Structures are given as C-alpha cells and as structure tokens.
Amino acid sequence: MLATAVIVSYNRQDVLRRQLLYYANKPIHLIFADGSDDDWGSGDSGSIGEMTWEYFRISGYNSVLKRLVEAVHRVESEFMFFIDDEECILWTGVEQAVEFLRQNPDHSCAGGRADAMEILKSKIVIRPWGYWAEPFELLQSSGFDRLESVCSQSRTANIYYQVLRTLDIQTFVEVVDPNLNIENRYSGFTEIALSGFLTLAGKWQMGTYPYWIRYRALVKHSWNSSPDCLSTADAKEIASIFLKCLELRDKIDKNLVPEIDQDELVKVIERHFGQQILKKSFPSNHLMFKPYWHKGVKKRVLKRLIKFSKVLFRFAPSVYEFFYSRGLKRMTSFAKIYSKADPTVLKDVKTVEELWTKFPHGLTKIQFARELARV
C-alpha cells in the first residue's frame, strides 16, 4: 500500500462510489468517514484489486471533526491525504508526491497543481483554480517565517490537501479534541490548525504536475451560524494546538522543534484570519467616490465577456486555448501541457474525464454494481 486517502463526507454517498471506481486496482486504502443520517448499504469494507476500503458512519454534519479524528486513527500507511468527496486527487500526482517526500525529509507535505473542473455543455473542462493555482513555496528555514507566509498569502487550503506524513497527522489528532464544537466557529478553523502545524513542522513547495482537481456539482454544505472570521479565543486555541503538536512531535523527533512564543503565534493568526480580514471586502478610498453605476457596468461587461469566451471555447477550443492560456482547457490539452509527455499521466487524466463526465453526480448502488462488473 502506497498511501491512504481519508474522505470525510456528508449525505453524498453516490460520489463515494465514484471514488471507489477511480482508485480501483491501485495500491491505496480508502477510508470513508460518513456523517449521513442513514448507512449507505454497501458494506463496511472491501477491495477492488490492490485497492482496499473501509466505511464508517457517525451521523451529523457537525460530527466532522470527530469523524476526521477517527479516520486518521485507522490509517496504517506511512503517507496519507485528504480528499473532498466530490473531487479528485490524481493517482499519478500521489505517486510523485510520495517519491518527493521520501527524498526530502525536511518537507512535511508534497503535491502539485490545483485546478478545477466544471461541466460545459455536457463536457468536462478544466482551468486553474484561481489564486490557489499560482506557484508558491515555503522553503524558509524558520517555521515561524513559513507560517507567516502561508497565512499572509491565504494558502492553507493548498497545504491541507497535499500528500502528508501520517505521523504528523496522527500527532495532530492526538492533540485536537474530537468533541470540539466547531459549528459556531470560523469555517476554516480545522484547516488553519492542521495546515499551520504542518507549515511549522516542515517545508513545502508546489509541484507543476497535475494533482488536485476541484469539482462542484452538488449543493455546498455550510453552517449558517459560522462567523466570518476567527475570534481571539479561536486564535489562542489554534496557537495552543500548534505548540502541543510540536511538543508531542519533538518527543518523537528530537531534531524538530525550535522555541516559538505563543503570543507571537496568536498575533500572526489574528492578523490574517481575525477581524482584520473583514476589512478586505470594503472598497478602498480611491474607489469610494466613483459613481455607483461604475460597478454595475463593470459587472455586466465582465459577465458578457465570460459568456462570449465560453461560446468561443465551445466552437473553437484550440483558438480559445491559444489566446487565453490561463483559461478553460480541454482535459486532453491540460494533460499534454502538464504531463511532460508521461503516458501514465495522460491515461490518468483521461480516466478522470470519463468517470466525472459519465457520472457527474456519482453512482447509485445499481450503477456501481454494473460498473464494478466491468472493472
């Protein structure tokens, strides 16, 4: 087994079956941590070739942290990663990330590009996932400097979805309280806590190979009561988690932990995720006196440009791709550009395109049984 994938899900059991099909016959173990009200009715464990899987359920959307902790306790491989239930972490990307981590013990995680798929007239297309697709690295020798950098650039999501060293994640779940009520906390609480610890624990640099493909076809889950930023109490809680994780990790690896001041950690967290982030949404002074219609005109023009660009892509995709290299791409074009002519990557991307096109919302139990017979 090369790695374990942990998939925390809620009321999306059909897309879990799509994950089973995608990773079929690969040396991986999948752990489905489901919060649905009812069991999915497909058993607690199984295998398809080299791939093995297990399923457990702790009902309730707000049981997400408890499910994450339980899932990580079950991981037995040296490397692991998290996937959102609808999305895809490319297997060829996992292989490259694992190899990188083996050769670079000072890195806490590894992975490649961040892209997003969508359906355009019944076809899957792909584009860079906005700001998070930009090249980025955390190679500073100081863990505190790395934390400042990842927070100031709001790149914690990139870290969270990398291939990780299981020892680090098990250290994290030993420290965090699985019964911690996160329903009334900032929605990024867990992501910031885990990614921040990983950043303090080691280096990271974003690979250029296809790796993380975001996808949204179903209604997004959210807590209506979630605040828009971290409270001071939450910042202190996260800083405490950092220090406890580092202390526990230091007992295992004596080469790791420098002295880090808790108050300084709190300041960094609050500066980038506290009340100050609300100010970023306010217009800057030089725009406040522009006529109101300026925003409306700009929005309408942008909307029409987007509509025109999608029409152009549908009827002349090669022309669109030539003039707008940062925009939409056919999956085949995407694979050719970033695979470095590696046939296994080309095949991997093609598999994703076929599965997500054929089953954009996942598979029912009947569909899965039919497809499994083919596999």
C-alpha positions in Angstrom: 0.0 0.0 0.0 1.5 3.3 -1.1 -0.9 5.7 0.7 -4.3 6.1 2.5 -7.0 8.5 1.4 -9.3 9.9 4.0 -12.7 11.1 2.6 -14.9 13.0 5.1 -18.4 13.1 3.6 -22.0 14.1 4.5 -25.1 13.0 2.5 -23.1 12.3 -0.7 -22.8 8.6 -0.7 -23.2 8.4 -4.5 -19.9 10.3 -5.1 -18.1 7.9 -2.7 -18.8 5.1 -5.2 -17.1 7.2 -7.9 -14.0 7.4 -5.7 -14.0 3.6 -5.5 -14.1 3.3 -9.3 -11.4 5.9 -9.8 -8.9 4.3 -7.4 -9.8 0.7 -8.3 -6.8 -1.6 -8.7 -4.3 0.9 -7.3 -2.2 0.2 -4.2 -4.2 2.5 -1.9 -6.5 2.3 1.1 -9.7 4.5 1.2 -11.4 5.4 4.5 -14.9 6.9 4.1 -15.9 8.9 7.2 -19.6 9.5 6.6 -21.9 11.8 8.5 -25.1 10.8 6.7 -28.3 10.0 8.6 -28.5 6.5 7.1 -26.0 3.9 6.2 -25.0 3.7 2.5 -25.9 0.0 2.3 -22.7 -1.1 0.6 -20.9 -2.8 3.5 -18.1 -1.8 5.9 -15.1 -2.8 3.9 -14.0 -4.3 0.6 -11.4 -4.3 -2.1 -11.0 -3.9 -5.9 -7.7 -5.4 -7.0 -4.9 -3.8 -4.9 -7.3 -1.1 -3.6 -8.9 -1.7 -0.3 -11.5 0.4 1.5 -13.5 0.8 4.7 -16.5 2.7 5.7 -17.9 4.0 9.0 -20.6 6.5 9.9 -21.0 9.0 12.7 -24.2 10.8 11.9 -24.4 14.6 11.8 -22.8 17.3 9.8 -21.2 18.8 12.9 -19.5 15.4 13.7 -16.9 16.3 11.0 -14.0 16.7 13.4 -14.9 13.5 15.3 -15.0 11.6 12.0 -11.7 13.0 10.9 -10.0 12.0 14.1 -11.5 8.5 14.0 -10.4 8.1 10.3 -6.8 9.2 11.0 -6.6 6.7 13.9 -7.3 4.0 11.3 -4.5 4.9 8.9 -1.7 2.4 8.8 0.3 3.6 5.8 3.3 5.9 6.0 1.7 8.5 3.8 -1.9 9.8 3.6 -4.0 12.6 2.1 -7.5 14.1 2.4 -10.0 14.4 -0.4 -13.3 16.2 -0.5 -15.9 13.7 -1.6 -16.7 15.2 -5.0 -13.1 15.9 -6.0 -10.1 14.0 -7.3 -6.5 13.7 -6.2 -4.8 12.2 -9.2 -3.1 8.9 -8.5 -0.1 9.8 -10.6 0.2 13.0 -8.5 0.1 11.0 -5.3 3.0 8.8 -6.7 5.1 11.8 -7.5 4.4 13.4 -4.1 5.3 10.3 -2.2 8.6 10.0 -4.0 9.4 13.6 -3.3 8.7 13.2 0.4 10.9 10.2 0.6 13.8 12.2 -1.0 13.1 15.3 1.1 12.7 14.5 4.8 12.7 18.2 5.7 9.4 18.7 3.9 6.1 18.0 5.8 3.9 17.6 2.7 4.1 17.5 -1.1 1.8 17.8 -4.1 1.2 19.6 -7.4 -1.2 21.8 -9.3 -4.6 23.0 -8.1 -7.1 23.0 -10.9 -10.9 23.0 -11.1 -13.2 21.0 -13.4 -16.7 22.1 -14.5 -19.3 20.8 -16.9 -19.7 22.9 -20.1 -22.5 21.7 -22.4 -22.1 18.1 -21.2 -18.3 18.1 -21.4 -15.8 18.3 -18.6 -13.4 21.2 -18.9 -10.6 22.3 -16.6 -9.0 25.6 -15.5 -6.5 26.8 -12.9 -8.2 27.1 -9.5 -7.9 30.8 -9.3 -5.4 32.3 -6.8 -4.6 28.8 -5.3 -3.2 27.7 -8.6 -0.4 30.3 -8.6 3.1 28.9 -7.9 4.0 29.0 -4.2 6.6 27.6 -1.9 7.5 27.6 1.8 11.3 27.0 1.9 12.3 29.3 4.7 14.5 27.7 7.3 12.3 29.2 10.1 9.0 27.5 10.8 7.6 30.8 12.1 8.5 32.6 8.8 6.8 29.8 6.9 3.7 30.2 9.0 3.7 34.0 8.4 4.0 33.4 4.7 1.2 30.8 4.3 -1.2 32.9 6.4 -0.4 36.2 4.7 -1.0 34.5 1.3 -4.1 32.6 2.4 -2.7 29.3 1.1 -3.7 27.0 3.9 -6.0 25.0 1.5 -3.0 24.1 -0.6 -1.3 22.6 2.4 -4.4 20.7 3.7 -4.9 18.7 0.5 -1.3 17.6 0.0 0.2 14.2 0.5 1.1 14.1 4.2 3.3 12.1 6.5 0.9 10.1 8.6 3.0 10.5 11.7 2.3 14.3 11.6 -1.5 13.9 11.1 -1.7 11.3 13.9 0.2 13.8 16.1 -2.4 16.4 15.3 -5.4 14.2 16.1 -3.8 13.2 19.4 -3.8 16.9 20.4 -7.1 18.2 19.0 -10.3 17.5 21.0 -12.6 15.4 18.7 -15.6 16.8 20.7 -14.6 20.4 20.0 -17.7 22.2 18.8 -16.8 23.8 15.5 -20.3 24.6 14.5 -20.2 28.2 15.8 -16.6 28.7 14.8 -15.0 30.2 11.7 -15.4 27.5 8.9 -11.6 27.4 8.3 -10.7 26.6 11.9 -9.6 23.0 11.3 -7.9 23.8 8.0 -5.9 26.6 9.6 -5.0 24.5 12.7 -3.8 21.5 10.6 -2.1 23.4 7.8 -0.4 25.8 10.3 1.1 22.9 12.2 2.4 21.2 9.0 3.9 24.5 8.0 5.7 24.9 11.3 6.8 21.2 11.1 8.4 21.3 7.7 8.9 22.9 4.3 6.7 22.7 1.2 6.9 23.6 -2.5 4.1 23.3 -5.1 4.9 20.9 -7.9 4.0 21.6 -11.5 2.4 18.2 -12.2 -1.4 17.5 -12.3 -2.5 16.7 -8.8 -5.6 18.3 -7.1 -8.7 18.7 -9.2 -11.6 20.6 -7.5 -15.1 19.8 -8.6 -18.5 21.1 -7.5 -21.8 19.7 -8.9 -23.8 19.3 -5.7 -25.1 21.8 -3.2 -22.3 23.1 -0.9 -22.7 22.2 2.8 -22.3 25.1 5.2 -23.1 26.2 8.7 -25.4 29.2 8.7 -24.1 30.2 12.1 -20.4 30.3 11.1 -18.7 33.7 11.8 -16.8 35.4 9.0 -13.5 35.4 10.8 -11.6 33.8 13.7 -12.3 35.1 17.2 -9.4 35.9 19.6 -10.3 32.8 21.6 -10.1 30.7 18.4 -6.7 32.1 17.6 -5.5 31.2 21.0 -6.9 27.7 20.7 -5.2 27.2 17.4 -1.9 28.5 18.7 -2.2 26.1 21.6 -2.8 23.2 19.2 0.4 24.3 17.3 2.5 24.2 20.4 1.1 20.9 21.8 1.6 19.2 18.4 5.2 20.5 18.2 5.9 19.3 21.7 4.5 15.9 21.0 6.3 15.6 17.7 9.6 16.7 19.4 9.3 13.7 21.8 9.4 11.5 18.7 11.8 13.6 16.5 14.4 15.4 18.6 15.6 17.4 15.6 12.4 19.3 15.1 11.1 22.0 17.4 12.6 25.5 17.9 11.2 27.7 20.7 8.1 29.5 19.5 6.3 32.1 21.5 2.6 31.5 21.8 1.7 35.2 21.9 3.5 35.7 18.6 1.6 32.8 17.0 -1.7 34.4 18.1 -0.7 37.7 16.6 0.0 36.0 13.2 -3.2 34.1 13.2 -5.3 37.1 14.2 -3.6 39.4 11.7 -4.5 37.2 8.8 -7.7 35.4 9.9 -9.2 37.7 12.6 -11.3 40.8 12.4 -8.9 42.4 10.0 -9.9 40.1 7.1 -13.4 41.7 7.2 -11.8 45.0 6.1 -10.6 43.5 2.9 -14.1 43.4 1.5 -14.5 47.2 1.9 -13.8 49.4 -1.1 -10.6 51.3 -0.9 -10.8 55.1 -0.5 -9.9 56.0 -4.1 -13.0 54.0 -5.3 -15.5 55.3 -2.8 -16.2 58.5 -4.8 -16.7 56.8 -8.1 -20.3 56.8 -9.4 -22.4 53.8 -8.3 -23.1 52.8 -11.9 -19.3 52.0 -12.4 -19.7 48.7 -10.5 -22.8 47.7 -12.4 -21.3 48.5 -15.8 -18.1 46.6 -14.9 -20.1 43.6 -13.7 -22.2 43.5 -16.9 -19.2 43.8 -19.2 -17.4 41.0 -17.3 -20.4 38.8 -17.5 -20.7 39.2 -21.2 -17.0 38.6 -21.7 -17.3 35.4 -19.8 -20.3 34.3 -21.8 -18.5 35.1 -25.1 -15.4 33.3 -24.0 -17.4 30.1 -23.3 -19.1 30.3 -26.6 -15.7 30.7 -28.3 -14.4 27.7 -26.3 -17.3 25.5 -27.4 -17.0 26.2 -31.1 -13.2 26.8 -31.4 -11.4 25.4 -28.3 -8.0 25.4 -29.9 -8.3 29.1 -30.8 -9.5 29.9 -27.2 -6.7 27.9 -25.7 -4.1 29.7 -27.8 -5.2 33.2 -26.9 -6.2 32.5 -23.3 -3.7 30.1 -21.8 -4.9 30.7 -18.2 -8.5 30.0 -19.0 -10.5 26.8 -19.8 -8.9 23.8 -21.3 -10.0 20.5 -22.7 -8.8 17.7 -20.4 -6.6 16.3 -23.2 -4.9 19.7 -23.7 -4.4 20.0 -19.9 -2.8 16.6 -19.7 -0.5 17.2 -22.7 0.7 20.5 -21.3 1.5 19.4 -17.8 2.2 15.7 -18.1 5.7 16.2 -19.7 4.6 13.5 -22.2 4.2 10.9 -19.5 1.7 8.4 -20.8 0.6 7.3 -17.4 -0.4 10.9 -16.5 -2.3 11.2 -19.9 -4.2 8.0 -19.1 -4.9 9.1 -15.5 -6.4 12.4 -16.6 -8.4 10.6 -19.3 -9.9 8.3 -16.7 -11.0 11.3 -14.6 -12.6 12.9 -17.6 -14.5 9.7 -18.5 -15.7 9.0 -14.9 -16.7 12.5 -14.0 -18.4 13.0 -17.4 -20.4 9.8 -17.2 -21.3 10.2 -13.5 -21.3 13.9 -12.7 -23.3 13.3 -9.5 -21.8 9.9 -8.6 -23.3 6.5 -8.9 -26.3 4.7 -7.4 -25.8 1.3 -6.0 -27.2 -0.3 -9.2 -24.9 1.8 -11.4 -22.0 0.9 -9.2 -22.7 -2.8 -9.4 -22.9 -2.6 -13.2 -19.6 -0.6 -13.5 -17.8 -2.9 -11.0 -18.6 -5.9 -13.2 -16.7 -4.1 -16.0 -13.8 -3.3 -13.8 
